[in-house]
């Protein structure tokens, strides 16, 4: 998400008196309005407010401060050094509390968890996520509780994840086979591979298989699926692009109506494409469900099978008014939330290992000693691979995919870090800053997996350690974290066990970050690879 502020936007915002009057009227009408809450409360108790950086403009607030910021998490970290661990920004008409310390984050996720249980209403959520029906966008309430329960009990339970183990293993094995064949065709030796795109394709296929039983990358893609595959890949890319570039519409609501750059129209088109694909999958799974008999009904293969069977057996709560939309939103949730987070994290792990070859050798030694070279590593081996787990934790510490996590919003007035926070105030937890806090982490900018085998050995990434929050915490934390960790551990373990990886001498491993709200590696990851296991294990 680059904070882009077109000149015509500023001109309209500052010069057009009519728009100013309209916005002022909306502010007076909205009971959640920041200024109204502040002024009414001041008159009664004179509360203490979070510090606010100077330089806010009329109407557009602090947006100009962030125009030149390539990475918002770094811009917020710099502001935190000046204004403390909790400060306020005015993002257009929307107040936003920025939290940058472990203790304040813990307060938000524990004592104030019920207050910050909802999500802001956003243009992207309205136009691309079935009007906030996708779980990560859903406001707190009955609907969210129901879909969260479905996700937790039906989709991400230990039993369901276990049933999908063959799918995970099969996809990783197919990927390994493809790379081995490329090595053979290359005449053996070391074969050049661009791992960033390879891991994106592998992760996409993994999630597609688990959600809908589809493969959209690789040589085994059915001809009939090629057109749908291209449409879907493009739609997901557009979804992520617009998700990171819609902040202007949220900060200045009238911008969606004016739509200078055509982004609102593009978001609607993206939703149209995604819905076409989701509906096609849903129709296919309903036909398949109608043909199932006997025990086959209970041997559901993917997430859509599960959801369609829930529909057929009347398991959806009466709180779910539109079952079609709910099923499609749940399916879309898994893909848009999982592809970037898992693929980007694994790319960072491998890039950091290539930068630190002694760590790469140590990870492979652990695999050789614990598993050997006469069989492939399996999921039951992962608990014994302590160094591999430490590598993933340290990568998630240094490069959390969503460094600002997903924003929350206060549903009532409260106090955070001693500051009064009116209802309607947004909340960003800057996990990137917390996870590089020198008061918590020794030498925080150095990649050091050993810390998770010594000083931080008991720390996990599932939201119970407030120094380490890559998946959030509290009731709105990521429900799929268990599945994500299993996928990443198995995939990384098999890649490291099966292939020698070396830096390409012609291309440096560049750790430059992409601009935006996702902490992704900007440049391709060019490596040289060769198999390190017997050939029959790649068949």
Protein Blocks (a to p, Z undefined) as FASTA:
>chain_A
ZZdddfklmmmmmmmmmlmmmmmmmmmmmmkbmklmmmmmmmmnopadddddehiaehjl
mmlmmmmpmblmlmmmmmmmmnojbdcddehjaccdddfbfklmmmmmmmmmmmmmpccd
dfklmmmnogolamklpccdjklmmmmmmmmmmmmgmklmmmmmmmmmmmmmmmmmmmmm
mmmmnogajddddfklmmmmmmmmmmmmmmnopafedjklcfklmmmmmmmmmmmmmmmm
mmmmmmmmmmmmmlmmnomnommmmmmmmmmmmmmmmmmmmmmmmmmmmmpghjllmmcf
blmlmmmmmmmnopacfklmblmlmmmmmmmmmmmmmmmmmmmmmmmmmmmmmmmmmlmm
mmmmmmmmmnopmbccdfklmmmmmmlmmmmmmmmmmmgfblnopadddfbdcdeehiac
dehiacdddfklmmmcfklmghklbccfklmmmmmmmpcceopamkbcfnogajkbcfkl
mmmmmmmmmmmmmmmmmpccdddfkbccdfbdcedjbdcdfbdcddddddfbdfklmZZ
